[in-house]
Amino acid sequence: MKAEKRIREIIEEVQELLIAKNRQYGNSALKPIGVFANGNAADLIKIRIDDKLNRLIQGDETIEADEDIVKDLIGYFVLLLIAMRDEDV
């Protein structure tokens, strides 16, 4: 049961972070304005995932903590799943 509780706590933490960032950035991941980059939401989210993975690999905690990067990645994967499902509609 301890693992289940920890899973729920982390999912809730990521959920709150993702919702807060989505509000802060005006749903820009799912509705990109395309000033400098063109493409559908899923492709542009994949670019963000690449950037975050690169930051994780580089491992510079002075820029961003690894834990924050991982939480952002989880959030981007949720957004990617939403974008992929929206494309199928």
Short mmCIF file of the C-alpha atoms (twelve columns), coordinates in Angstrom:
data_MODEL
# 
_entry.id   MODEL 
# 
loop_
_atom_site.group_PDB 
_atom_site.id 
_atom_site.type_symbol 
_atom_site.label_atom_id 
_atom_site.label_alt_id 
_atom_site.label_comp_id 
_atom_site.label_asym_id 
_atom_site.label_seq_id 
_atom_site.Cartn_x 
_atom_site.Cartn_y 
_atom_site.Cartn_z 
_atom_site.pdbx_PDB_model_num 
ATOM 1  C CA . MET A 1  0.000   0.000  0.000   1 
ATOM 2  C CA . LYS A 2  2.892   2.370  0.636   1 
ATOM 3  C CA . ALA A 3  3.832   2.380  -3.064  1 
ATOM 4  C CA . GLU A 4  0.243   3.110  -4.075  1 
ATOM 5  C CA . LYS A 5  0.117   6.064  -1.701  1 
ATOM 6  C CA . ARG A 6  3.392   7.453  -3.033  1 
ATOM 7  C CA . ILE A 7  2.206   7.037  -6.639  1 
ATOM 8  C CA . ARG A 8  -0.974  8.957  -5.846  1 
ATOM 9  C CA . GLU A 9  0.959   11.718 -4.074  1 
ATOM 10 C CA . ILE A 10 3.362   12.187 -6.967  1 
ATOM 11 C CA . ILE A 11 0.612   12.092 -9.590  1 
ATOM 12 C CA . GLU A 12 -1.295  14.727 -7.618  1 
ATOM 13 C CA . GLU A 13 1.826   16.875 -7.322  1 
ATOM 14 C CA . VAL A 14 2.485   16.667 -11.067 1 
ATOM 15 C CA . GLN A 15 -1.188  17.288 -11.798 1 
ATOM 16 C CA . GLU A 16 -1.188  20.513 -9.783  1 
ATOM 17 C CA . LEU A 17 2.067   21.655 -11.406 1 
ATOM 18 C CA . LEU A 18 0.771   20.911 -14.910 1 
ATOM 19 C CA . ILE A 19 -2.523  22.720 -14.341 1 
ATOM 20 C CA . ALA A 20 -0.754  25.750 -12.837 1 
ATOM 21 C CA . LYS A 21 1.734   25.958 -15.713 1 
ATOM 22 C CA . ASN A 22 -1.019  25.473 -18.288 1 
ATOM 23 C CA . ARG A 23 -2.904  28.419 -16.787 1 
ATOM 24 C CA . GLN A 24 0.263   30.504 -16.521 1 
ATOM 25 C CA . TYR A 25 1.252   29.911 -20.141 1 
ATOM 26 C CA . GLY A 26 -2.257  30.140 -21.568 1 
ATOM 27 C CA . ASN A 27 -2.517  26.571 -22.876 1 
ATOM 28 C CA . SER A 28 0.376   27.293 -25.248 1 
ATOM 29 C CA . ALA A 29 1.469   23.663 -25.523 1 
ATOM 30 C CA . LEU A 30 -1.865  22.491 -26.901 1 
ATOM 31 C CA . LYS A 31 -2.672  25.717 -28.762 1 
ATOM 32 C CA . PRO A 32 0.695   27.030 -29.982 1 
ATOM 33 C CA . ILE A 33 0.674   30.458 -31.629 1 
ATOM 34 C CA . GLY A 34 3.480   29.562 -34.039 1 
ATOM 35 C CA . VAL A 35 5.507   32.776 -34.038 1 
ATOM 36 C CA . PHE A 36 8.884   31.070 -34.522 1 
ATOM 37 C CA . ALA A 37 7.977   27.408 -34.911 1 
ATOM 38 C CA . ASN A 38 5.295   25.835 -37.023 1 
ATOM 39 C CA . GLY A 39 3.755   22.426 -36.619 1 
ATOM 40 C CA . ASN A 40 1.004   20.649 -34.841 1 
ATOM 41 C CA . ALA A 41 0.815   20.591 -31.062 1 
ATOM 42 C CA . ALA A 42 2.135   17.020 -30.771 1 
ATOM 43 C CA . ASP A 43 5.256   17.756 -32.834 1 
ATOM 44 C CA . LEU A 44 6.002   20.952 -30.916 1 
ATOM 45 C CA . ILE A 45 5.548   19.173 -27.571 1 
ATOM 46 C CA . LYS A 46 8.036   16.527 -28.733 1 
ATOM 47 C CA . ILE A 47 10.576  19.321 -29.286 1 
ATOM 48 C CA . ARG A 48 10.016  20.512 -25.715 1 
ATOM 49 C CA . ILE A 49 10.506  16.938 -24.497 1 
ATOM 50 C CA . ASP A 50 13.786  16.747 -26.426 1 
ATOM 51 C CA . ASP A 51 14.944  19.984 -24.782 1 
ATOM 52 C CA . LYS A 52 14.057  18.712 -21.304 1 
ATOM 53 C CA . LEU A 53 15.783  15.374 -21.916 1 
ATOM 54 C CA . ASN A 54 18.893  17.217 -23.053 1 
ATOM 55 C CA . ARG A 55 18.804  19.342 -19.907 1 
ATOM 56 C CA . LEU A 56 18.491  16.188 -17.795 1 
ATOM 57 C CA . ILE A 57 21.428  14.570 -19.569 1 
ATOM 58 C CA . GLN A 58 23.565  17.706 -19.170 1 
ATOM 59 C CA . GLY A 59 22.801  17.649 -15.446 1 
ATOM 60 C CA . ASP A 60 23.336  21.328 -14.583 1 
ATOM 61 C CA . GLU A 61 21.463  21.757 -11.286 1 
ATOM 62 C CA . THR A 62 22.285  25.492 -11.311 1 
ATOM 63 C CA . ILE A 63 19.795  25.899 -14.151 1 
ATOM 64 C CA . GLU A 64 17.103  23.463 -13.056 1 
ATOM 65 C CA . ALA A 65 16.952  20.599 -10.587 1 
ATOM 66 C CA . ASP A 66 16.683  17.104 -12.052 1 
ATOM 67 C CA . GLU A 67 13.491  16.493 -10.084 1 
ATOM 68 C CA . ASP A 68 11.892  19.573 -11.662 1 
ATOM 69 C CA . ILE A 69 12.919  18.391 -15.115 1 
ATOM 70 C CA . VAL A 70 11.394  14.963 -14.495 1 
ATOM 71 C CA . LYS A 71 8.128   16.532 -13.305 1 
ATOM 72 C CA . ASP A 72 8.070   18.725 -16.408 1 
ATOM 73 C CA . LEU A 73 8.696   15.670 -18.591 1 
ATOM 74 C CA . ILE A 74 5.787   13.822 -17.014 1 
ATOM 75 C CA . GLY A 75 3.626   16.871 -17.671 1 
ATOM 76 C CA . TYR A 76 4.768   17.106 -21.281 1 
ATOM 77 C CA . PHE A 77 3.997   13.427 -21.812 1 
ATOM 78 C CA . VAL A 78 0.470   14.019 -20.494 1 
ATOM 79 C CA . LEU A 79 0.106   16.970 -22.872 1 
ATOM 80 C CA . LEU A 80 1.491   14.869 -25.719 1 
ATOM 81 C CA . LEU A 81 -1.103  12.181 -25.071 1 
ATOM 82 C CA . ILE A 82 -3.851  14.836 -25.106 1 
ATOM 83 C CA . ALA A 83 -2.510  16.303 -28.373 1 
ATOM 84 C CA . MET A 84 -2.297  12.863 -29.987 1 
ATOM 85 C CA . ARG A 85 -5.852  12.039 -28.963 1 
ATOM 86 C CA . ASP A 86 -7.061  15.431 -30.228 1 
ATOM 87 C CA . GLU A 87 -5.478  14.724 -33.611 1 
ATOM 88 C CA . ASP A 88 -7.379  11.428 -33.808 1 
ATOM 89 C CA . VAL A 89 -10.738 13.147 -33.285 1 
# 
